[in-house]
Amino acid sequence: VKHLFTIHDVSGEEVFEFIRLAQSFKQGDSWTPTYPTFAFNLFFEPSTRTKCSFEMAQRKLGLQVIPFDVLSSSVQKGESLYDTVKTLESIGANLVVIRHPQDEYFAELKEINIPIINGGDGCGHHPTQSLLDLMTIYEEFGTFEAIKVAIIGDIRHSRVARSNATILKKLGSEVAFAGPDEWFSDDYLQNGMYLTVDEATEWADVVMLLRIQHERHVSTSHLKTAQYHQLYGLTEERAKKMKPQSIIMHPAPVNRNVELASSLVESERSRIFQQMTNGVFMRMAIIKYLLDT
Ligand code: CP
């Protein structure tokens, strides 16, 4: 059984296979499993995009999506994550998607005999976000080689930053980080350099902004949101200095006028909503790949 826990589980070849498959779904191709297939989406943290686009992808593929509400489940009686997933496997689930606040919660789920897809673990990983981001970059530039990607914001607490930096470097892109020093971590330097926000926005082909992950901060930052926008956000002034062909990405949800000016969210340079659209097709590709191999 194949699981998708982190982007480390995906080879360079598989990235291109996922993109090819996702693009074929985007162009209207279809695929359905040859047997009745039941999916459960276990979200222990809030989500709009990941949860809804997984459900959309599952329904487009003809899967039967069985609702699972953490708050009315036996998780409330203390049932462990392992026992919850083992129960779903026992009653006939064919696929489980999980988002959980604990870093690497999936370490205890490796022996589960149905595919598990990680929809985000704590500050750890978000592999399906990474793959839909890669699809969006590839659609734009037709390659990853030598594409300059600046990841700006709350790097330390972002599972998107970690997943994207790792895979982009593997695929030949150049990565730079920028943002408040207090939210950076030196272990990121193995995948890219650290620039000021001004340097990064002028250098990048892809300016990837990240949300401030207040819910993962152990202490309250001294930074006020207006201050953050001026110091580290993509202001209208900074955006004017971007290269002519460079694009803006953000995994969302966006804090308008914090990470980036509200006027830029739906601007010509923005690919933020394209990322969401691609997310459905990429998740269809991932599900097919896991169920069909
Ligand atoms: N990008 C992302 O993971 O969004 P949600 O938290 O809404 O799923």
Residues whose N, C-alpha, C, O or C-beta is under 5 A from the ligand:
A	BS01	CP	P46 S47 T48 R49 T50 K51 P251 A252 P253
